[in-house]
Amino acid sequence: MPDAEKAFARARQLIAEHYVDAAIDPGTLYTGAVEGMLARLGPPTTYPINELMAPRELAELLHGTGGTIVGVGVMIEQVAGVLVIREVIAGGPAAAAGLQRGDRILEIDGVKIKGKPMVEIVDQIRGPAGTAIDVFVQRDTDEWHEKLVRQTVAIQNVESKLIGDKVGYLRLRGFAETTPAEFDAAVAALQTQGAEALVLDLRACPGGVLDAAIKVTGSLLRDGQVIVTTTGRDEPGKTAAAKGDGRWKDLPLAALIGPETASGAEILADALATHKRATLIGAPTFGKGTIESIHELGNGWAIKLSTGRFVGAGGEPLPGRGVKPHLPVPLVADAPLDPVDAVPSEADAALAVAKTWLEDQAK
């Protein structure tokens, strides 16, 4: 639009003078304008990359990148308007109370929640550490009230399990500041159980803290091997490489990837493929390629803004093309993964291929 800045001011004036509802809040219009500006940055994507964040969303993001949340320790979803516990976080209040995956929460503090927006439900469950919440729970035909005291709960970003006599399975949910230590502890535990090879599941990993992704990747590579090169608008490229002994560099490895594998998870997958460190199995990754940073606006709100790009270990940018698997296996986008205690399932074709491939290499 020609003279867009003047046209914006004119549109704002026309709305103020002629819009049928004289009581419209100017703050609502300016909020929408900021959202519109951010939506215009870069090509359209399935998921928002540059976005406006309300104080609650900002606090949740900061807690997540730190590896903790304040709540009762459940991951939830809505099924036909009913709130269902998808996962219980080990060490949290819900786990201590004996709540289980599949339990239904019908009321919170005496208020029915069926059909309520998820954001409202999350706000009801979250709260200051040390405060109590009463949930009315249904499991099969049993119903009861459970009083839970909110506390700081460590987010489990790495899950693991032995899925064969000598094959360990690791699922990465995201990269927080605590993820490298979680990853090392999980691999060490699998080795103690007898694992001599690993399947690394990145299919539902959206990325996270860049430094954490680099540390995890470095633990699987040899000293000096390139991991990623990052650039800013007016900054020269900065290359990150593996440092130290690469404590897991000799373990045979297969990695599962798919359309939900993004950002830091793509950096990891690309580096493993470039250095012939792992066989990639599944479908092409998301193809994000940008680095975001948080900029506060001075009123409790903030914007998440792309301030850099990254180039994979092979020297090629990842946006649009993503990382391609060595062994393609069709995957359905947004398909939920099985809980770790149900892994491996007969329906998980990609994991079956990875397990078979690793077992064949050991013969």
C-alpha positions in Angstrom: 0.0 0.0 0.0 1.5 3.4 -1.0 2.1 5.8 1.9 1.2 3.1 4.3 2.3 5.0 7.4 0.0 8.0 6.6 -2.8 5.6 5.6 -2.5 3.9 9.0 -2.9 7.2 10.8 -5.9 8.0 8.6 -7.5 4.6 9.2 -7.1 5.1 13.0 -8.8 8.5 12.7 -11.7 7.1 10.7 -12.3 4.4 13.2 -12.2 6.8 16.1 -14.7 9.2 14.3 -17.0 6.9 12.4 -16.9 3.3 13.7 -20.4 2.3 14.9 -19.2 1.3 18.4 -17.8 4.5 19.9 -16.7 2.5 23.0 -14.0 0.5 21.2 -10.8 0.3 23.3 -7.9 2.0 21.5 -5.5 -0.4 23.3 -7.2 -3.3 21.5 -6.5 -1.7 18.1 -2.9 -1.1 18.9 -2.4 -4.6 20.2 -3.9 -5.9 16.9 -1.6 -3.6 15.0 1.5 -5.0 16.7 0.3 -8.6 16.0 -0.3 -7.7 12.4 3.2 -6.3 12.0 4.8 -9.4 13.5 2.6 -11.6 11.3 4.0 -9.9 8.2 7.7 -10.7 9.1 9.0 -13.5 6.9 7.0 -16.0 4.8 3.8 -17.5 6.3 4.5 -20.6 8.5 2.3 -23.2 10.1 3.3 -22.0 13.5 3.9 -18.4 14.6 7.6 -17.5 14.9 7.5 -13.7 15.5 4.7 -13.1 18.0 3.4 -10.8 20.7 3.4 -12.3 24.2 1.2 -11.4 27.1 2.7 -11.4 30.6 1.4 -14.9 31.3 2.8 -16.3 28.1 6.1 -14.6 28.7 6.4 -16.0 32.2 5.5 -19.5 31.0 8.2 -19.3 28.2 10.8 -18.2 30.7 10.0 -20.9 33.1 10.0 -23.5 30.3 13.5 -22.5 29.0 14.7 -22.7 32.6 13.5 -26.2 32.9 10.8 -25.6 35.5 7.2 -24.6 35.9 5.0 -23.8 39.0 1.9 -26.0 39.1 0.8 -29.5 40.0 2.9 -31.4 37.5 0.5 -32.6 34.8 0.4 -32.3 31.0 -3.2 -31.9 29.9 -5.4 -32.0 26.7 -9.0 -31.6 25.9 -10.9 -34.6 24.4 -14.5 -33.9 23.3 -14.5 -30.9 25.7 -13.3 -32.9 28.7 -10.0 -32.2 30.3 -7.8 -35.3 30.3 -4.4 -35.8 31.9 -2.0 -36.7 29.1 1.0 -37.2 31.3 2.0 -36.9 35.0 5.4 -35.4 35.6 7.5 -37.4 37.9 8.3 -35.7 41.3 5.3 -33.3 41.1 2.3 -33.0 43.4 0.0 -34.9 41.0 2.4 -37.9 40.9 2.7 -37.9 44.7 -1.1 -38.0 44.9 -1.3 -41.0 42.6 -3.0 -39.3 39.6 -2.5 -41.2 36.4 -2.5 -40.7 32.6 -6.1 -40.8 31.3 -7.6 -39.4 34.5 -10.3 -36.8 33.8 -10.5 -33.5 35.7 -14.1 -32.4 35.8 -13.9 -29.5 38.3 -11.3 -27.1 39.7 -12.0 -25.5 43.0 -15.7 -26.5 42.7 -16.1 -25.0 39.3 -17.0 -27.2 36.3 -14.5 -26.8 33.5 -16.0 -28.8 30.6 -15.8 -26.7 27.4 -13.7 -23.9 28.9 -10.9 -22.5 26.8 -7.6 -24.3 27.5 -5.9 -21.0 28.4 -8.4 -20.4 31.2 -8.0 -23.9 32.5 -4.2 -23.5 32.6 -4.5 -20.2 34.5 -6.7 -22.0 37.1 -4.2 -24.8 37.6 -1.1 -22.6 37.7 -0.5 -20.3 40.7 2.0 -19.3 43.3 4.1 -22.1 44.9 2.6 -23.2 48.2 -1.0 -22.5 47.3 -3.6 -25.2 47.2 -6.0 -26.3 44.4 -8.9 -28.8 44.7 -9.5 -31.0 41.6 -12.5 -33.3 41.1 -11.1 -36.3 39.3 -12.8 -39.2 37.4 -11.2 -42.5 36.6 -13.4 -45.1 35.0 -16.4 -45.2 37.5 -14.5 -43.7 40.4 -14.8 -40.0 41.3 -13.0 -38.1 44.1 -11.7 -34.7 45.2 -7.9 -34.4 45.3 -6.2 -31.4 47.1 -2.9 -30.6 45.5 -0.4 -28.0 46.6 1.3 -26.1 43.8 5.1 -26.3 43.7 8.0 -25.7 41.3 8.2 -28.8 39.1 11.1 -29.8 36.9 10.1 -30.3 33.3 11.3 -33.6 32.0 12.7 -32.8 28.5 14.5 -36.2 28.1 12.7 -39.5 28.5 14.4 -42.8 28.1 13.8 -46.5 28.1 15.6 -49.8 27.1 13.6 -51.2 24.2 15.8 -54.2 23.4 18.5 -56.1 25.0 21.1 -53.6 23.8 19.1 -50.7 22.3 18.3 -47.6 24.3 15.5 -45.1 23.4 15.7 -41.4 24.1 12.9 -38.9 23.4 13.8 -35.2 23.4 10.9 -32.9 24.1 12.8 -29.7 23.9 16.0 -27.9 24.8 16.0 -26.1 28.2 18.9 -25.1 30.3 18.7 -28.4 32.2 18.5 -30.6 29.1 22.2 -31.3 28.6 22.5 -32.7 32.1 19.2 -34.7 31.7 20.5 -36.1 28.4 23.9 -37.2 29.9 22.1 -38.8 32.9 19.7 -40.7 30.7 22.4 -42.1 28.4 24.5 -43.1 31.4 21.5 -44.9 32.9 20.8 -46.7 29.6 24.4 -47.9 29.4 24.1 -49.2 33.0 21.1 -51.2 31.8 23.1 -52.7 29.0 22.4 -50.3 26.0 25.1 -50.4 23.4 23.2 -48.3 20.8 20.7 -45.5 20.9 17.6 -44.4 19.1 17.2 -40.6 19.5 13.6 -39.5 18.9 13.3 -35.9 17.7 10.0 -36.2 16.0 8.1 -33.9 18.4 11.0 -31.6 19.4 10.4 -27.9 18.6 13.8 -26.8 19.7 14.4 -24.4 22.5 17.5 -22.9 24.0 20.3 -22.8 21.3 23.2 -23.3 23.7 21.5 -26.4 25.2 21.0 -27.9 21.7 24.7 -27.2 20.9 25.9 -28.9 24.1 23.7 -32.0 23.5 25.0 -32.2 19.9 28.6 -31.8 21.0 28.3 -34.7 23.4 27.6 -36.9 20.3 30.4 -35.6 18.1 34.2 -35.5 18.1 36.1 -32.5 19.3 36.2 -29.7 16.7 33.4 -31.0 14.5 31.2 -28.1 13.3 27.7 -28.0 14.7 26.1 -24.8 13.4 27.0 -21.3 12.1 24.8 -18.4 13.3 24.5 -14.9 11.8 22.8 -11.7 12.8 21.7 -8.8 10.6 24.9 -6.8 11.0 27.1 -9.5 12.6 29.6 -11.9 11.0 29.0 -15.6 11.1 29.8 -17.3 14.4 30.6 -21.1 14.2 29.9 -23.4 17.1 31.8 -26.7 17.2 31.9 -29.7 19.5 34.2 -29.3 22.5 35.8 -31.8 24.8 35.8 -35.6 24.6 32.3 -36.1 23.1 31.4 -38.6 25.8 28.8 -40.4 23.6 30.6 -40.1 20.3 31.2 -43.8 19.9 27.7 -45.1 20.6 25.9 -46.4 17.4 23.0 -44.0 16.8 19.8 -43.7 14.8 17.7 -40.5 14.9 13.9 -40.2 14.2 12.9 -37.0 12.5 9.7 -35.5 11.1 7.6 -32.4 10.3 7.5 -31.3 13.9 11.3 -31.5 14.3 12.4 -27.8 14.3 15.0 -25.3 15.2 17.6 -26.7 17.7 16.4 -30.2 16.9 17.1 -29.6 13.2 20.6 -28.4 14.1 21.2 -31.6 16.0 19.8 -33.8 13.2 21.8 -31.9 10.5 25.1 -32.2 12.4 24.6 -35.9 13.0 23.9 -36.4 9.2 26.8 -34.1 8.1 29.4 -35.9 10.1 27.9 -39.4 9.3 27.3 -39.9 13.0 23.8 -41.2 12.7 21.2 -42.6 10.3 18.2 -40.3 10.1 14.8 -42.1 9.8 11.4 -40.7 9.1 10.3 -37.6 7.2 11.8 -34.1 6.3 12.0 -31.7 9.2 10.2 -28.4 9.6 12.8 -26.2 8.0 12.8 -23.2 10.3 16.4 -21.8 10.2 15.9 -18.6 12.4 16.9 -17.7 15.9 14.5 -15.8 18.1 15.1 -13.6 21.1 12.7 -12.0 23.6 12.4 -8.2 23.8 10.3 -6.7 26.6 8.0 -3.8 25.8 8.1 -2.1 29.2 4.5 -2.9 30.1 4.8 -6.6 31.1 4.3 -7.7 27.5 7.1 -8.7 25.0 7.7 -9.7 21.5 9.5 -12.8 20.3 11.5 -11.7 17.3 13.7 -13.4 14.8 17.1 -11.7 15.2 19.4 -14.3 13.5 19.7 -17.2 11.1 21.6 -20.4 11.3 23.4 -22.5 8.7 23.7 -26.2 9.2 27.0 -28.1 9.8 27.1 -28.9 6.1 27.2 -25.2 5.1 23.7 -25.0 3.7 20.8 -22.9 5.2 17.9 -25.0 6.5 14.8 -22.8 6.0 12.3 -24.2 3.6 14.1 -27.5 2.9 14.6 -28.8 6.4 16.7 -32.0 7.0 16.0 -35.0 4.9 16.0 -38.6 6.3 18.4 -41.3 5.0 15.6 -43.9 5.3 12.2 -42.3 4.6 9.2 -43.5 6.6 5.8 -41.7 6.1 4.7 -39.7 9.2 1.5 -37.9 9.9 2.0 -34.3 11.0 0.7 -33.5 14.5 0.2 -37.2 15.3 0.8 -37.7 19.0 3.6 -40.0 20.1 2.9 -42.9 22.3 3.7 -42.4 26.0 7.2 -43.7 26.8 5.9 -46.5 28.9 4.0 -47.8 25.8 7.2 -47.7 23.6 7.7 -49.5 21.3 4.3 -50.0 19.8 3.5 -52.1 16.7 2.1 -49.0 15.0 5.4 -47.0 15.2 7.0 -47.9 11.9 9.8 -45.4 12.1 11.0 -46.7 15.5 10.7 -50.3 14.2 13.0 -49.5 11.3 15.5 -47.7 13.6 15.6 -50.6 16.1 16.0 -53.2 13.3 18.7 -51.1 11.6 20.8 -50.8 14.8 20.4 -54.5 15.6 21.5 -55.4 12.1 24.6 -53.2 12.5 25.6 -55.0 15.6 25.6 -58.4 13.9 
